[in-house]
Amino acid sequence: MSGCPFARLSVKDAERPEQRSRSEACARESDSKVVEKERQREEADAQGGKCPYGYDSGSFKIGPLSCVICRALLYESARCVPCDHIFCRGCISKFQDCVICGADIEGVNADIELQKTVERFIEGHARIKRSVKTDGDSTDEESPRSKVVSYEDVSLARGSFLIQHAMRAFQAQNFESAKSRLTICAQDTREELSRSGVTVDVCSQLGAVLGMLGDCCRAMGDVDGAMAQYEESVEMLSKLSHQDDEVVHALSVSLNKLGDLKYYAEDLTAARDYYARALQLRQNATDFSKLSSKVLDVAISLAKVADVNRALGDETAGRKGFQEAVKSLEDFSPANGEDCPVLEKKRLSILGFLHQQLAESEVEGM
């Protein structure tokens, strides 16, 4: 008996409502994804564009005023001949070919007008100023109008911007640029200090800036200038409480740098005094119950004092100092934590150096 010719069609028709419901569900899901993407796009448009290189509206890093070599604001702007590309004079002077287009550099011409623009940018926009609310502005969030209403330049905020660019220039070995920016920062911070008096924030900021200025002078071969900057940094930081971790770190670093300069100048007694002061600061501020960067700093300070004692001819004191440094690091076992692998690697590296110094002391003592 043959079946109804419409039976199969009726079965298919019976399945269609379920299939239709699945199709509609997929369509609704697809529509929701489209709506979500549209919402995300609108939010991104409202926030403004985000440049992957950091040159967006929310940043002070403006592309046309930056050197592509050091990534800092231009200093002594110079145009290459014949390609006309612009760099810091100190940066491009190390190259014979343009780093952008590869053209042979036949010469460089100072771009005085562009450099004036850079300086105006620093004066007018590189300063982060305290903003005040105007009448009618919301107190919940900062309105665009309130961003342009400001008074009294805040040297600390200005310094934070200039320090960033100084560090970039220093890393690229454009020491003149770094020194120029840090000098401005130091001047402004001194003005803030004269207005607000001795505070932890201002003094620690000035101490850190002076220390970096000392690094610039040292890199440029100006030992006397570096010594003066480090000494002023120590004087400024010594006014603050030694309970603050940042103060202790900055002060001990400046003391060690002074010790290094005295060591290289063969004034070993003065070097030992500076190293010993840094060691005492670090020991008083360190918790030796767990491995930390402070524990590593103490071991380094112990090694510095031991080394200068050995250079002064006191082998016994030198060997004892190295042994104490080894003991301060040997009792720690690898721990769990985000920073632990890095600390453990540094610990093992310092231990290797200390054991090597002890071996040399034993050979010399024979």
TATA-V419102 format. One record per helix or strand of 3 or more residues. SS is the DSSP state (H for helix, E for strand). FROM is the first residue (numbers start at 1). TO is the last residue. If there is no record, write none. Layout:
SS_FROM_TO ; SS_FROM_TO
//
This chain:
H_7_47 ; H_63_65 ; E_77_81 ; E_86_88 ; H_89_92 ; E_107_110 ; H_112_124 ; E_129_131 ; H_144_147 ; E_150_153 ; H_155_171 ; H_175_196 ; H_200_219 ; H_223_237 ; H_245_264 ; H_268_284 ; H_293_311 ; H_315_330 ; H_340_365
//
